[in-house]
Amino acid sequence: MNRLPDDVSRELERVVRRWRELPVDHALAASGAVRDVVQDLADATARQPVPELGPAVLIDQLRVLVWDAASAGVPELAARLGELRRRLP
């Protein structure tokens, strides 16, 4: 796969943009929700635990796992990302 499906790419960029706008205290508070999605995607693809490296790296982990999930055909990926975006403060 050379590129993400358009709907997945669009939602991922929205999540990333929103994450970058968050003040640190809000990012810390919201990191659990992002971490849950990251680990769910890892469970669906690699079946390995994702190391907890903190909120500065968390969004990069999400990007990698979204690519893995899209390549593996994980269903409703764009919807999951949209739900995550709506959960961010």
Protein Blocks (a to p, Z undefined) as FASTA:
>chain_A
ZZdcfklmmmmmmmmmmmmmpcfklmmmmmmmmmmmmmmmmmmmnopacddebjklmmmm
mmmmmmmmmmnopahklmmmmmmmmmpZZ
